[in-house]
Amino acid sequence: MAELPGSDPTDLGDGSGGPPPPDDDANPAVLFHNAAVTRGGRTIWERGDFTIPHGALVVVIGPNGSGKTTLLQAVLGLQPLSAGSLEVLGAPPKQGDPRIGYVPQNYTATIGNAVRARDLVA
């Protein structure tokens, strides 16, 4: 009896016959565990308990003041947690991690005339 295509768990379907990719749930890109951030005695958010798998497209939405920027700052190592833990690419977040690219929303305010539109597309 012939096997159905894709029924071999060691076949990636790309002709390589290699093993399947690692389980991203076991090694997420970002891992928050019971995380919280407090600023000036005010809890910004708490009970952050989630993972983001490698290669995921993630959208962070919410009203003004809900902690979206604070969440990104924590991932970038710019904002410490007041509780819980956070891992980014398997390690605690650190400012200036060369594995992470980030362009802040207001980056043009800090560069003045240093960059022209032509420089951005050239």
N, C-alpha and C positions, 0 to 999 in steps of 0.2 A: 504494500500500500504506500503510495507517495505521500510525503509530508506536505502540508500546506505551506505556501511561501510565508516567511516571517515567523514560523513556529519554532525555529531554532534560536534559543536565547543567546547563543554565542555569535550569531550572525547579525552584524550591524546593518545589513541591507545595503552596504556600500561596496560589496564584493570583496572586502578585506578578510572576511571570516573571523575577524577579531572579536574580543569580548565586548559586551555592552558597556556604555560609558558608566562612570561611577555614579552611585546614588546621590544626587544633589541634596536630598533631605538629610543625609548623614554628614555632609560637609557644605553648609550653606555659605553664600557670600556674606550675608549679614545675619547675625543672631542676637536678638534682644531677649533677655530673661528677667522678668519682673522689674523692668527698668523704670526709672523715674527721673525727672529733672525738676529742680527747684531753683528759682532765681529770686533773690531778694526776699526770701521767706515765703514766696508764693509758688505753689506747685503748678508747673506748666502742664505736665502730663505724668501719669503714673500707670502702673500695671501693664507696661509695654512688654508683651510676650508674643513674639512672632519671629519668623525666619523669612529670608528672601533668598531663593535659590540662585545659583550662578546662571547668568544669561537671562534673568527675568526682566521684563519691562514693568516698571513700577510707577504708578502715578500717586502722588501725595496731594490730596485735596482737603479743603476745609476752610472755614471762615477765618477772617483776620484774627490773629491772636490765639489761634488754636494750637500752635506749637510746631507747625510744618518746618519753619526755618530752624528751630531748636533741634528737631529730629535730625535734619541734615548736618547741623553743626556737631551733634554728638557723633554721628557716623564719621565725620571728618576729623574727629579728635579735637575740636575747638570748644566743645561744651562738655564738661564732666557730668556723669550721672550722679544723682544724689542717692540712688538706691539701685539695686540689681546689677546686671552685668550686660556687656555688649562686646561682641566679637565682630571684627570686619576682616574678611579673608583669613580667618583662622587665628587672629591675634587681637589684642586690645587695640582700639583705634588710636592712631597717632597723627598729630598735625604734620602735614607735608609728606604723607605716604605717597611715594612715587607710583604706586599701583593704581591710584585713584585720580581721575580727572574731574575737575569741577570748575565751572564758570559761574560765579555769583550773578544774581539778577542785576545788580547795580555795578558791574565791573567797569563800565565806561566812566563812572563818576571818579574813579581813582586814577585813570590813565590820561585824562585830558585829551590833548590832540596827538598823543603818541601813536595812535593806530588809525589808519585811514581805511575806508571800506575796501579799497584796492588791496591793502595788506591782508585783509581777512579772507579774500577769495583767490589770491594769487598763489 
